[in-house]
């Protein structure tokens, strides 16, 4: 077949239309031939018309839409071997027993003898590549790309006899390889026969967008050094399967190598092929290489971000131990896939990263994009904001979080006001109104009941008012009414007072022991109407606020300031200069750690949050780890391990904190038994304020009486004399 024109082959398959299709590329001077063996013989109507329309549009077949099913209508081996179309499609499954076809026709036996026949290096290479396709790429759509060194060789002739649906490309420049990238959903194989690696190297440049990271590449014609250079490129190191066929020194002998993901040795020898000694491929050339990474070292980019990532530090500040739910998640992945973790931190202040002046990213995203990091963990929100999808990718989520604001806690309500807190101001007004009206009502009823001999009929208005006031304080009254109407009134008055005083005394204990703060800013609208500045780490939250549909959030984004250090934000918020925006999980931990000497939090989280996010593990863009990691991360989420790890992290945090700090004696106010709190002078200061107020009021009234008596008011003088006289009599007795 060497040196012959391949166009007559089409006439055998398309005998019904007696048409020979040759497709010419309008943009180059070479011809790409669409061979009949590429297409199974379908039973579907008008398939030939569809193939003709595809071939006239471009010499590269778009495989996004298959005209028929390769497995339902496979071509018979007899048709392929004899190059004759019978007009009928085989209904038997297309089964291959590596490396030979299981049909027993004379043509298949002749094909078997032809495969085993070593003539020269090209024939040996042709048999090797055919065996790879038949045994391990038989269900794949193929791209057979060859440059001028292989275009008219017997290798191409033999590959074009294979039954796979395929696209044939004559490689003159990198643009030909770019057009050959497949978009089919099924398995995709690439047979690259290249004597010059320059177009392939250009294709692996990051600027060139076309590359099939999940494709199965078989490269022949390059040296081991050239293959190694391919595997260390930005795209090559993320490609699952790159198989190289290297010519050995002996005639007809080839060494088959494959790429090693995340290993120090990028290419590993698999086996040596000799047609005289080999008839099958001894190993799987396209295994799952992520299932067991064999202890490979993977760089994990992270930084301290409690409670997801917490550090135990030595006295000199060095990190002794990392823990937290994010660390536990990546540790579980390391145990499942057998890799070693090497933690790395971004430069100080860069944290998650942001777009620099030259259009690239720094921080965690930048390290993943440049390949310095393989995995990133730092409570990563799944988002494509800022074009970060070009630099990093995410696994499926394992946690959910929201964005909230942290604000300084308002000043606590003074303890002496606790006496009034059990009831609201409106309730106190109603109680006071009832107290004022009850005295006159009782006075009127006693006057109306005087004709029936009521003993309290001679009581004054002042007496009945004091009588009802004493009842409100649950003071025992020596004089009781005798008439039925007054008795009914007093009974219901006692019921009202018992319920009122019981409710007050029950709530008073809680208000005396618990610190109270007045309501502050709790909604985004209230924050918008305040003059507070919004501080955040990096521009991420500010950009999200600017793109929000909420008008208040968009306006707040204009008051957003990007900070580089948590301590700086904390000091500004503590001075009531603004609020801090961050994930709810971090803010909850942050506010719990900063408390007053009495244990009262200095910060609080606003009640209204926004922008819910899914939290995931960060990976490089097009990372080969994603597919396997997604499966295990889903197991972690569904099993509830995140909640368990959260509790374990808090236990470790308390343990390390006790080890770092000195043992603090238990305050005397804490009761050893039930954890209750004894009331101190601070708790009951309101009672003493009332007592002091009573002393002052009594002195003022006494001074007023003395003043009126000195002005000749005999009423007050006689009253004072009677009081003094009765007191002297009592003292004498």
C-alpha positions as CSV (number, residue, x, y, z in Angstrom):
1,X,0.0,0.0,0.0
2,X,3.0,2.3,0.3
3,X,3.0,5.1,-2.1
4,X,-0.4,4.4,-3.5
5,X,-3.3,6.9,-3.5
6,X,-5.8,6.2,-0.7
7,X,-8.8,7.7,-2.6
8,X,-9.9,4.5,-4.3
9,X,-10.6,2.9,-0.9
10,X,-13.7,5.1,-0.6
11,X,-15.3,3.7,-3.7
12,X,-15.6,0.3,-2.0
13,X,-17.7,1.6,0.8
14,X,-19.7,4.2,-1.0
15,X,-20.6,1.9,-3.9
16,X,-24.3,2.7,-3.7
17,X,-23.7,6.2,-4.7
18,X,-20.6,5.5,-6.9
19,X,-19.1,8.7,-5.5
20,X,-15.6,9.3,-4.3
21,X,-15.2,11.9,-1.6
22,X,-12.0,13.7,-1.3
23,X,-11.9,16.7,1.0
24,X,-9.6,19.5,0.4
25,X,-8.5,22.0,2.9
26,X,-9.1,25.5,1.6
27,X,-6.5,27.0,3.9
28,X,-3.6,24.7,3.1
29,X,-2.2,22.8,0.2
30,X,-2.6,19.3,1.6
31,X,-5.4,16.9,1.5
32,X,-7.0,14.9,4.3
33,X,-8.7,11.7,3.3
34,X,-11.8,10.4,5.1
35,X,-11.5,6.6,4.8
36,X,-14.5,4.4,4.8
37,X,-13.1,2.3,7.6
38,X,-13.8,5.3,9.8
39,X,-17.5,4.8,9.6
40,X,-19.6,1.7,10.4
41,X,-22.2,0.7,7.9
42,X,-25.5,2.1,9.3
43,X,-29.0,1.1,8.7
44,X,-30.3,4.7,9.4
45,X,-31.6,6.5,6.3
46,X,-29.8,9.4,4.8
47,X,-26.6,8.9,6.7
48,X,-24.5,9.1,3.6
49,X,-26.0,12.5,2.8
50,X,-25.1,13.7,6.3
51,X,-21.6,12.5,5.9
52,X,-21.3,14.2,2.6
53,X,-22.5,17.5,4.1
54,X,-20.0,17.1,7.0
55,X,-17.1,16.5,4.6
56,X,-17.9,19.4,2.3
57,X,-17.9,21.9,5.2
58,X,-14.5,21.1,6.7
59,X,-11.9,18.4,6.5
60,X,-12.1,18.1,10.3
61,X,-15.2,16.1,11.3
62,X,-17.1,17.6,14.3
63,X,-17.6,14.7,16.6
64,X,-19.9,16.5,19.0
65,X,-22.8,14.8,17.2
66,X,-22.4,11.2,16.0
67,X,-24.4,10.2,13.0
68,X,-24.8,6.6,14.3
69,X,-23.9,4.3,17.1
70,X,-20.6,2.5,16.6
71,X,-21.6,-0.3,19.0
72,X,-25.1,-0.9,17.5
73,X,-23.9,-1.1,13.8
74,X,-20.3,-2.2,13.7
75,X,-18.7,-3.1,10.3
76,X,-17.9,-6.8,9.9
77,X,-14.2,-7.7,9.8
78,X,-14.8,-9.5,6.5
79,X,-15.9,-6.2,4.9
80,X,-12.9,-4.4,6.3
81,X,-10.4,-7.0,5.2
82,X,-11.7,-7.7,1.7
83,X,-12.5,-4.0,1.1
84,X,-15.9,-4.9,-0.2
85,X,-19.2,-3.5,1.0
86,X,-22.1,-6.1,1.1
87,X,-24.8,-3.6,1.8
88,X,-25.7,-5.3,5.2
89,X,-24.6,-4.3,8.6
90,X,-23.4,-6.9,11.1
91,X,-25.8,-7.4,14.0
92,X,-23.3,-9.3,16.1
93,X,-21.4,-7.5,18.9
94,X,-17.9,-6.3,17.8
95,X,-15.8,-8.4,20.2
96,X,-12.0,-8.3,20.1
97,X,-9.8,-10.8,21.9
98,X,-6.4,-8.9,22.2
99,X,-4.8,-8.5,20.0
100,X,-6.5,-10.5,17.3
101,X,-10.1,-10.3,16.0
102,X,-12.2,-13.3,17.0
103,X,-13.8,-13.9,13.6
104,X,-12.8,-17.1,11.8
105,X,-13.1,-16.0,8.2
106,X,-10.1,-16.6,5.9
107,X,-9.6,-12.9,5.7
108,X,-9.2,-12.6,9.5
109,X,-6.6,-15.4,9.5
110,X,-4.7,-13.6,6.8
111,X,-4.9,-10.4,8.9
112,X,-3.5,-12.4,11.9
113,X,-0.6,-13.6,9.9
114,X,0.0,-10.0,8.6
115,X,0.1,-8.6,12.1
116,X,2.8,-11.2,13.2
117,X,5.0,-10.5,10.2
118,X,8.0,-8.3,11.1
119,X,9.5,-6.8,8.0
120,X,11.2,-3.6,9.1
121,X,10.9,-0.9,11.8
122,X,7.9,0.8,10.2
123,X,6.0,-2.5,10.0
124,X,6.8,-3.2,13.6
125,X,5.6,0.2,14.6
126,X,2.5,-0.2,12.6
127,X,1.7,-3.6,14.3
128,X,2.4,-2.0,17.7
129,X,0.1,0.9,17.2
130,X,-2.6,-1.3,15.7
131,X,-2.4,-3.6,18.7
132,X,-2.8,-0.6,21.1
133,X,-5.9,0.6,19.2
134,X,-7.5,-2.8,18.9
135,X,-6.8,-3.8,22.6
136,X,-7.1,-0.6,24.5
137,X,-8.7,2.1,22.3
138,X,-11.3,0.0,20.4
139,X,-14.2,2.0,21.9
140,X,-12.6,5.4,21.4
141,X,-13.0,8.0,18.7
142,X,-9.6,8.5,17.2
143,X,-7.5,11.4,15.8
144,X,-4.7,10.1,13.6
145,X,-2.3,13.0,13.1
146,X,0.9,12.6,11.1
147,X,3.4,15.0,9.6
148,X,5.3,14.6,6.4
149,X,7.6,12.0,7.9
150,X,4.8,9.6,8.5
151,X,2.1,10.7,6.1
152,X,2.8,8.2,3.3
153,X,4.3,5.5,5.5
154,X,2.9,1.9,6.0
155,X,2.1,2.9,9.5
156,X,-0.7,5.2,8.3
157,X,-1.9,2.6,5.8
158,X,-2.3,0.1,8.6
159,X,-3.9,2.5,11.0
160,X,-6.5,3.6,8.5
161,X,-7.7,0.0,8.2
162,X,-8.9,0.0,11.8
163,X,-12.7,0.2,12.4
164,X,-12.7,3.1,14.8
165,X,-14.5,6.3,14.0
166,X,-11.7,8.7,13.4
167,X,-10.4,12.0,12.1
168,X,-7.2,12.0,9.9
169,X,-5.0,15.1,10.0
170,X,-2.0,16.0,8.0
171,X,0.1,18.1,10.3
172,X,1.9,21.0,8.7
173,X,1.6,23.5,11.6
174,X,0.1,23.8,15.0
175,X,-3.2,25.1,13.6
176,X,-3.8,21.6,12.2
177,X,-3.4,20.0,15.7
178,X,-5.7,22.7,17.2
179,X,-8.5,21.7,14.9
180,X,-8.1,18.1,15.7
181,X,-9.1,18.4,19.4
182,X,-12.2,16.3,19.8
183,X,-15.3,17.2,21.8
184,X,-17.0,13.8,21.9
185,X,-18.5,12.5,25.1
186,X,-17.0,9.0,24.7
187,X,-13.4,7.9,24.9
188,X,-11.1,9.9,22.8
189,X,-7.7,8.7,21.5
190,X,-4.9,10.6,19.7
191,X,-2.3,8.8,17.6
192,X,0.3,11.4,16.9
193,X,3.0,10.4,14.4
194,X,5.4,13.2,14.5
195,X,9.0,13.5,13.4
196,X,9.1,17.2,14.4
197,X,7.8,18.0,18.0
198,X,7.6,21.7,17.4
199,X,3.9,21.8,16.5
200,X,3.1,19.7,19.6
201,X,5.2,21.9,21.9
202,X,3.4,25.0,20.5
203,X,0.0,23.3,21.2
204,X,1.0,22.7,24.9
205,X,1.7,26.4,25.4
206,X,-0.7,28.0,27.9
207,X,-1.6,30.7,25.4
208,X,-3.0,28.0,23.0
209,X,-6.4,27.0,24.3
210,X,-7.0,23.8,22.5
211,X,-6.1,20.7,24.4
212,X,-7.9,17.5,25.5
213,X,-6.8,16.8,29.1
214,X,-8.8,13.7,29.3
215,X,-7.7,12.3,26.0
216,X,-5.5,9.2,25.5
217,X,-2.4,10.3,23.7
218,X,0.0,7.9,21.9
219,X,3.0,9.7,20.5
220,X,5.4,8.0,18.1
221,X,8.5,9.4,16.5
222,X,9.9,11.4,19.4
223,X,12.9,10.7,21.6
224,X,12.8,10.1,25.3
225,X,14.1,13.6,26.0
226,X,11.4,15.1,23.8
227,X,8.7,13.1,25.5
228,X,10.0,14.2,28.9
229,X,9.8,17.8,27.7
230,X,6.2,17.3,26.7
231,X,5.2,15.9,30.1
232,X,6.6,18.8,32.0
233,X,4.8,21.5,30.1
234,X,1.8,23.3,31.6
235,X,-0.7,21.1,29.8
236,X,1.4,17.9,29.7
237,X,1.7,17.6,33.4
238,X,-2.1,17.8,33.8
239,X,-2.8,15.2,31.2
240,X,-3.9,11.8,32.4
241,X,-2.5,9.6,29.7
242,X,0.5,10.2,27.5
243,X,2.1,7.1,26.0
244,X,5.3,7.3,24.1
245,X,6.7,4.9,21.5
246,X,10.5,5.2,21.3
247,X,12.6,3.5,18.7
248,X,15.3,1.3,20.1
249,X,18.6,0.4,18.6
250,X,17.6,-3.0,17.4
251,X,15.7,-3.4,14.2
252,X,11.9,-3.7,14.8
253,X,12.3,-3.0,18.5
254,X,10.4,-0.2,20.3
255,X,10.3,0.9,23.9
256,X,6.9,1.9,25.3
257,X,6.9,4.5,28.0
258,X,4.1,6.4,29.8
259,X,3.8,9.6,31.9
260,X,3.8,9.4,35.7
261,X,1.6,12.0,37.4
262,X,3.1,13.8,40.4
263,X,6.2,11.5,40.4
264,X,9.8,12.6,40.4
265,X,10.4,10.5,37.3
266,X,8.0,12.0,34.7
267,X,8.3,9.1,32.2
268,X,8.5,5.4,33.1
269,X,9.4,2.5,30.9
270,X,6.5,0.0,30.5
271,X,7.7,-2.7,28.2
272,X,9.8,-3.4,25.1
273,X,8.0,-4.3,21.9
274,X,9.4,-6.7,19.3
275,X,7.1,-8.2,16.7
276,X,8.8,-11.5,16.7
277,X,8.4,-11.9,20.4
278,X,5.2,-9.9,21.1
279,X,1.7,-10.2,19.8
280,X,-0.3,-8.5,22.6
281,X,0.1,-5.5,24.8
282,X,1.2,-6.9,28.2
283,X,-0.1,-4.1,30.4
284,X,-2.8,-1.5,30.6
285,X,-1.4,1.6,29.1
286,X,-4.2,3.8,30.3
287,X,-4.7,3.0,34.0
288,X,-6.2,5.2,36.7
289,X,-3.0,6.8,38.0
290,X,-4.7,8.8,40.8
291,X,-6.1,5.9,42.7
292,X,-2.6,5.2,44.1
293,X,-0.1,8.1,43.9
294,X,2.6,5.9,45.5
295,X,3.5,8.5,48.2
296,X,4.0,11.3,45.7
297,X,4.5,14.7,47.4
298,X,1.7,17.2,46.7
299,X,2.0,20.9,47.7
300,X,-1.0,22.1,49.7
301,X,-1.3,25.9,49.8
302,X,-2.9,27.2,53.0
303,X,-2.6,29.8,55.7
304,X,-4.0,30.2,59.3
305,X,-7.7,30.8,59.2
306,X,-9.5,29.6,62.3
307,X,-11.5,27.5,62.8
308,X,-11.0,25.8,59.4
309,X,-7.2,25.9,59.7
310,X,-5.6,26.4,63.1
311,X,-1.9,26.3,64.1
312,X,-0.2,25.1,67.2
313,X,2.9,27.1,67.5
314,X,6.1,26.8,69.5
315,X,7.5,29.6,71.7
316,X,9.6,30.9,68.8
317,X,6.5,31.1,66.6
318,X,7.2,28.0,64.4
319,X,4.3,25.8,63.5
320,X,4.2,22.5,65.4
321,X,0.8,21.2,64.2
322,X,-1.9,22.2,61.8
323,X,-5.5,21.1,62.5
324,X,-9.0,22.1,61.5
325,X,-11.8,20.8,59.2
326,X,-10.0,21.8,56.0
327,X,-6.8,20.1,57.2
328,X,-8.7,17.0,58.2
329,X,-10.4,16.9,54.8
330,X,-7.1,17.0,52.8
331,X,-5.5,14.5,55.3
332,X,-8.4,12.1,54.5
333,X,-7.7,12.6,50.8
334,X,-4.0,11.9,51.3
335,X,-4.8,8.6,53.1
336,X,-7.2,7.5,50.4
337,X,-5.0,8.3,47.4
338,X,-1.7,7.6,49.1
339,X,0.1,10.9,48.7
340,X,2.3,13.0,51.0
341,X,1.3,16.5,52.1
342,X,3.8,19.4,51.9
343,X,2.2,22.5,53.3
344,X,3.2,25.8,51.7
345,X,2.0,29.3,52.6
346,X,1.5,32.3,50.2
347,X,3.6,35.4,50.8
348,X,2.5,37.5,53.7
349,X,-0.5,39.6,53.0
350,X,-1.5,37.8,49.8
351,X,-3.8,35.2,51.4
352,X,-6.3,34.0,48.8
353,X,-4.9,36.3,46.2
354,X,-6.0,39.0,43.8
355,X,-5.4,40.1,40.3
356,X,-2.2,42.1,40.0
357,X,-1.4,44.9,37.6
358,X,0.0,42.6,34.9
359,X,-3.3,40.6,34.9
360,X,-2.0,37.5,36.8
361,X,-3.0,36.3,40.2
362,X,-1.0,36.2,43.4
363,X,-1.7,34.4,46.7
364,X,-3.2,31.0,46.8
365,X,-4.9,31.3,43.4
366,X,-1.6,32.4,41.8
367,X,0.4,29.5,43.3
368,X,-2.1,27.0,42.0
369,X,-2.1,28.7,38.6
370,X,1.7,28.6,38.2
371,X,1.9,25.0,39.3
372,X,3.7,25.7,42.6
373,X,0.7,24.3,44.5
374,X,-1.4,21.2,43.7
375,X,-4.1,21.7,46.3
376,X,-5.5,24.8,48.1
377,X,-7.4,24.9,51.3
378,X,-8.6,28.0,53.2
379,X,-12.4,27.9,53.5
380,X,-12.5,28.4,49.7
381,X,-15.8,29.6,48.3
382,X,-16.8,28.1,44.9
383,X,-16.8,31.1,42.6
384,X,-15.5,32.2,39.2
385,X,-15.2,35.9,40.3
386,X,-12.3,37.7,38.8
387,X,-11.5,35.1,36.2
388,X,-10.0,32.7,38.7
389,X,-11.4,29.7,36.8
390,X,-8.4,30.0,34.5
391,X,-6.1,29.5,37.4
392,X,-7.9,27.2,39.8
393,X,-10.7,24.6,39.9
394,X,-12.8,23.2,42.8
395,X,-13.8,19.8,44.0
396,X,-17.4,19.2,44.9
397,X,-18.4,21.1,48.0
398,X,-18.0,19.6,51.5
399,X,-19.4,22.5,53.6
400,X,-21.6,25.5,53.3
401,X,-21.2,29.0,54.7
402,X,-22.5,32.5,54.4
403,X,-21.1,36.0,54.4
404,X,-21.8,38.1,57.4
405,X,-20.7,41.4,59.1
406,X,-18.9,41.7,62.5
407,X,-19.6,44.8,64.5
408,X,-18.5,46.0,67.9
409,X,-20.9,45.0,70.7
410,X,-22.9,47.9,72.2
411,X,-22.2,49.0,75.8
412,X,-24.0,46.9,78.3
413,X,-27.0,48.1,80.2
414,X,-26.0,49.1,83.8
415,X,-26.8,46.6,86.4
416,X,-28.9,49.0,88.4
417,X,-31.4,49.1,85.5
418,X,-32.0,45.4,85.9
419,X,-34.7,46.0,88.4
420,X,-36.9,47.6,85.7
421,X,-36.0,45.1,82.9
422,X,-38.5,42.3,83.8
423,X,-41.3,44.5,82.4
424,X,-41.3,46.8,79.5
425,X,-41.9,50.5,79.8
426,X,-45.5,50.1,78.6
427,X,-46.2,47.4,81.2
428,X,-44.8,49.6,83.9
429,X,-47.0,52.5,82.9
430,X,-50.1,50.2,83.0
431,X,-49.1,48.9,86.4
432,X,-48.6,52.5,87.7
433,X,-52.0,53.5,86.3
434,X,-53.6,50.6,88.1
435,X,-51.9,51.6,91.3
436,X,-53.1,55.2,91.1
437,X,-56.7,54.2,90.2
438,X,-57.1,51.4,92.8
439,X,-56.8,53.7,95.8
440,X,-59.6,56.1,94.9
441,X,-61.8,53.3,93.8
442,X,-61.4,51.6,97.2
443,X,-62.1,54.9,98.9
444,X,-65.3,55.4,97.0
445,X,-66.6,51.9,97.7
446,X,-65.9,52.3,101.4
447,X,-68.0,55.5,101.5
448,X,-70.9,53.8,99.6
449,X,-70.8,50.9,102.1
450,X,-70.8,53.2,105.2
451,X,-74.6,52.7,105.7
452,X,-74.1,49.0,106.2
453,X,-71.6,49.6,109.1
454,X,-68.3,49.2,107.1
455,X,-65.4,49.7,109.5
456,X,-63.2,51.3,106.8
457,X,-65.8,53.9,106.0
458,X,-64.0,56.5,108.1
459,X,-60.7,55.9,106.2
460,X,-59.2,58.8,104.3
461,X,-58.2,58.8,100.6
462,X,-54.5,58.7,101.7
463,X,-55.2,55.7,103.9
464,X,-56.9,53.7,101.0
465,X,-54.1,54.6,98.6
466,X,-51.5,53.4,101.1
467,X,-53.6,50.4,101.7
468,X,-53.6,49.4,98.0
469,X,-49.9,50.3,97.6
470,X,-49.1,47.9,100.5
471,X,-51.0,45.2,98.7
472,X,-48.9,45.7,95.6
473,X,-45.8,45.0,97.7
474,X,-47.6,42.0,99.2
475,X,-47.6,43.5,102.6
476,X,-50.1,42.0,105.1
477,X,-53.0,44.4,106.0
478,X,-54.4,44.2,109.5
479,X,-57.7,45.8,108.6
480,X,-60.0,43.9,106.3
481,X,-63.3,45.0,104.8
482,X,-66.6,43.6,106.1
483,X,-69.0,44.4,103.2
484,X,-69.3,41.9,100.4
485,X,-68.6,44.4,97.6
486,X,-65.3,45.4,99.2
487,X,-64.3,41.8,99.9
488,X,-64.8,40.9,96.2
489,X,-62.7,43.8,95.1
490,X,-59.9,43.0,97.5
491,X,-59.9,39.3,96.5
492,X,-59.5,40.0,92.8
493,X,-56.9,42.7,93.7
494,X,-54.9,40.1,95.6
495,X,-55.0,37.7,92.6
496,X,-53.9,40.5,90.3
497,X,-51.0,41.4,92.6
498,X,-49.9,37.8,93.2
499,X,-49.6,37.1,89.5
500,X,-47.9,40.5,88.9
501,X,-45.3,40.1,91.6
502,X,-44.6,36.4,90.9
503,X,-43.9,37.2,87.2
504,X,-41.6,40.0,88.2
505,X,-39.6,38.1,90.8
506,X,-39.2,35.1,88.5
507,X,-37.7,37.2,85.7
508,X,-35.7,39.4,88.1
509,X,-33.2,36.6,88.8
510,X,-32.3,36.2,85.2
511,X,-31.9,39.9,84.6
512,X,-29.7,40.3,87.6
513,X,-27.3,37.6,86.5
514,X,-27.2,38.0,82.7
515,X,-25.6,41.0,81.0
516,X,-27.9,42.9,78.7
517,X,-27.0,44.9,75.7
518,X,-29.3,47.4,73.8
519,X,-30.3,46.6,70.3
520,X,-27.9,47.8,67.7
521,X,-27.3,47.5,63.9
522,X,-28.5,44.2,62.7
523,X,-29.6,44.6,59.1
524,X,-27.8,45.6,55.9
525,X,-30.2,48.6,55.6
526,X,-29.3,49.8,59.0
527,X,-25.6,49.4,58.2
528,X,-26.1,51.4,55.0
529,X,-27.7,54.3,56.9
530,X,-24.8,54.3,59.4
531,X,-21.4,55.9,58.6
532,X,-19.4,52.8,59.3
533,X,-16.7,51.6,56.9
534,X,-16.6,47.9,55.7
535,X,-13.2,46.2,56.1
536,X,-12.3,42.9,54.5
537,X,-9.4,40.7,53.7
538,X,-8.6,41.1,50.0
539,X,-11.0,42.4,47.4
540,X,-13.2,39.3,47.1
541,X,-16.1,40.4,49.3
542,X,-16.0,44.0,48.0
543,X,-16.4,42.7,44.4
544,X,-19.3,40.5,45.4
545,X,-21.0,43.4,47.1
546,X,-20.5,45.5,44.0
547,X,-22.2,42.9,41.8
548,X,-25.1,42.3,44.2
549,X,-28.7,43.0,43.2
550,X,-29.2,44.6,46.6
551,X,-29.0,48.4,46.3
552,X,-27.8,48.8,49.8
553,X,-25.0,46.3,49.3
554,X,-23.9,48.0,46.1
555,X,-23.7,51.3,47.8
556,X,-21.8,49.7,50.8
557,X,-19.2,48.4,48.3
558,X,-18.1,52.0,47.8
559,X,-17.2,52.2,51.5
560,X,-15.3,48.9,51.3
561,X,-11.6,48.9,52.2
562,X,-9.2,46.1,51.4
563,X,-7.0,45.1,54.4
564,X,-4.0,42.7,54.6
565,X,-4.0,41.7,58.3
566,X,-6.7,40.5,60.7
567,X,-5.2,42.4,63.6
568,X,-5.5,45.7,61.8
569,X,-9.2,45.0,61.0
570,X,-9.8,44.0,64.6
571,X,-8.3,47.2,66.0
572,X,-10.4,49.3,63.7
573,X,-13.6,47.5,64.5
574,X,-12.8,47.7,68.2
575,X,-12.5,51.5,67.9
576,X,-16.0,51.5,66.3
577,X,-14.5,52.8,63.0
578,X,-16.3,50.1,60.9
579,X,-17.4,46.6,60.5
580,X,-15.6,43.4,59.3
581,X,-17.0,41.2,56.5
582,X,-16.0,37.5,56.4
583,X,-17.5,34.1,56.5
584,X,-19.9,33.3,59.3
585,X,-17.8,30.4,60.6
586,X,-14.7,32.6,61.0
587,X,-16.6,35.5,62.5
588,X,-18.2,33.2,65.1
589,X,-14.8,31.9,66.1
590,X,-13.3,35.4,66.1
591,X,-16.0,36.9,68.3
592,X,-15.9,34.0,70.8
593,X,-12.1,34.5,71.4
594,X,-12.2,38.3,72.1
595,X,-14.1,38.9,75.3
596,X,-14.0,41.3,78.2
597,X,-12.5,40.4,81.6
598,X,-16.0,39.3,82.6
599,X,-16.3,37.0,79.6
600,X,-18.6,39.3,77.6
601,X,-17.9,39.2,73.8
602,X,-16.5,42.5,72.5
603,X,-17.9,41.8,69.0
604,X,-21.1,40.4,67.6
605,X,-22.4,39.2,64.3
606,X,-25.1,41.1,62.6
607,X,-28.4,39.1,62.3
608,X,-28.8,39.6,58.5
609,X,-26.2,37.8,56.4
610,X,-26.0,37.4,52.6
611,X,-24.2,35.6,49.8
612,X,-24.3,31.9,50.8
613,X,-21.4,29.8,49.4
614,X,-20.3,26.2,49.0
615,X,-16.9,25.5,50.5
616,X,-14.6,23.1,48.5
617,X,-11.0,22.1,48.0
618,X,-9.1,24.1,45.5
619,X,-7.2,22.5,42.6
620,X,-5.2,23.5,39.6
621,X,-7.3,24.2,36.5
622,X,-7.8,21.0,34.5
623,X,-6.3,19.0,37.4
624,X,-6.3,15.3,36.9
625,X,-7.1,15.0,40.6
626,X,-10.6,16.4,40.3
627,X,-12.6,13.4,39.1
628,X,-11.3,11.1,41.9
629,X,-11.3,13.8,44.6
630,X,-14.9,14.7,43.8
631,X,-16.0,11.1,44.6
632,X,-14.2,11.0,48.0
633,X,-15.2,14.5,49.0
634,X,-18.8,13.6,48.3
635,X,-18.4,10.6,50.6
636,X,-17.0,12.8,53.3
637,X,-19.9,15.3,53.1
638,X,-22.6,12.6,53.1
639,X,-21.0,10.7,56.0
640,X,-21.2,13.7,58.3
641,X,-17.5,13.7,59.0
642,X,-17.3,17.5,58.8
643,X,-19.4,17.9,62.0
644,X,-17.3,15.3,63.8
645,X,-14.1,17.1,62.7
646,X,-15.4,20.4,63.8
647,X,-16.0,19.1,67.3
648,X,-12.5,17.5,67.4
649,X,-10.9,20.7,66.3
650,X,-12.5,22.6,69.1
651,X,-11.4,20.0,71.6
652,X,-7.8,20.3,70.3
653,X,-8.0,24.1,70.4
654,X,-9.0,24.1,74.1
655,X,-6.3,21.6,74.9
656,X,-3.5,23.6,73.2
657,X,-4.9,26.8,74.7
658,X,-4.7,25.3,78.2
659,X,-1.1,24.2,77.6
660,X,-0.1,27.7,76.4
661,X,-1.7,29.7,79.2
662,X,-1.1,29.5,82.9
663,X,-3.7,27.8,85.0
664,X,-6.3,30.4,86.1
665,X,-8.0,30.0,89.5
666,X,-11.7,29.5,89.4
667,X,-13.5,32.8,90.5
668,X,-15.2,32.7,93.9
669,X,-18.5,33.6,92.3
670,X,-18.6,30.2,90.6
671,X,-20.4,27.5,92.5
672,X,-18.4,24.3,92.4
673,X,-21.4,22.1,92.3
674,X,-24.0,23.1,89.7
675,X,-22.2,25.9,87.9
676,X,-24.5,28.6,89.3
677,X,-23.5,32.2,90.1
678,X,-23.8,33.8,93.5
679,X,-25.2,37.3,93.4
680,X,-22.5,39.9,94.1
681,X,-22.9,43.6,95.1
682,X,-22.7,44.5,91.4
683,X,-25.7,42.3,90.7
684,X,-28.0,43.9,93.3
685,X,-26.6,47.4,93.1
686,X,-30.1,48.6,92.0
687,X,-31.6,47.6,95.4
688,X,-29.1,49.8,97.2
689,X,-29.8,52.6,94.8
690,X,-33.5,52.5,95.8
691,X,-32.6,52.3,99.5
692,X,-30.4,55.3,99.2
693,X,-33.0,57.1,97.2
694,X,-35.5,56.4,100.0
695,X,-33.1,57.8,102.6
696,X,-32.7,61.0,100.7
697,X,-36.5,61.3,100.1
698,X,-37.2,60.8,103.8
699,X,-34.7,63.5,104.8
700,X,-36.1,65.9,102.3
701,X,-39.6,65.4,103.6
702,X,-38.5,65.8,107.2
703,X,-36.7,69.0,106.4
704,X,-39.9,70.2,104.6
705,X,-42.0,69.5,107.7
706,X,-39.5,71.3,109.9
707,X,-39.6,74.2,107.6
708,X,-43.4,74.4,107.6
709,X,-43.5,74.1,111.4
710,X,-41.0,77.0,111.8
711,X,-43.3,79.1,109.6
712,X,-46.2,78.6,112.1
713,X,-48.1,75.8,110.5
714,X,-49.7,74.3,113.6
715,X,-50.8,71.2,111.6
716,X,-47.3,70.0,111.0
717,X,-46.1,71.1,114.5
718,X,-48.9,69.3,116.3
719,X,-48.2,66.2,114.2
720,X,-44.5,66.3,115.1
721,X,-45.3,66.9,118.8
722,X,-47.8,64.0,118.9
723,X,-45.2,61.8,117.2
724,X,-42.5,62.8,119.7
725,X,-44.9,62.4,122.6
726,X,-46.0,59.0,121.6
727,X,-42.4,57.9,121.1
728,X,-41.5,59.1,124.6
729,X,-44.4,57.3,126.1
730,X,-43.5,54.1,124.3
731,X,-39.9,54.5,125.4
732,X,-41.0,55.1,129.1
733,X,-43.2,52.0,129.1
